[in-house]
Amino acid sequence: MKPAVFHPKAREALREFPEEARREIGQAIYELQKGRRLSMPLSRTMPSIASGAEELRVRDRSGLFRVFSYARLSERVLIFHAFAKKTQKTPQHEIGVGQKRLKELLNETL
């Protein structure tokens, strides 16, 4: 099983999610660690961030939550951004933050 490597700010944001959302995201990350491919409605590709980036999608009674992940590396799964979503479309700002953090983690782990 691949270890999950978290960007520090993504881990911090995840800790603020409601318990139900954290549990669902944790289960999805576990599936990625086991090498499983996830699909809609739980996961969708995010080519606007990078080839291979995915958005984990969770809804609970308090709102919508998103976590950006990258599982293309053979030895680890990267979790690089997490946020509460307030609009229908993923805001460009969140995509920009995701691109920056993915680059940071890729540079650290290569």
C-alpha positions, 0 to 999 in steps of 0.5 A: 500500500502506498503511503499518503503524503499531505501538504501541511496546509491540506492536513490543516484544512482537513482537520477543520472538516466535519467528522462525517466529511473527514471519514468519507475523505479518509476512506477515499484516500485509503482506496487510493493508497490501495491503488484503486481508481475512483470515479464519479460522484466521489472523484473526478479528474482535474486536468486544469490542475495537472494531468493525473490530478483528481478532486475528491468530492464529499457532501454532508449536511453542513456543505460541500468539501473537496480534496485534491489528490495525485496518485500517479506516483508509483510509491505514494499518494499526494494530498495537496489541497482541501477546502469547503466549496461554496459555489457550483464551479471550483473557483479559479483561486482554489485551482491556482492554490492546488497547482502551486501545492502540487508542484511543491510536493512533487519537488519535495518527493522526487 
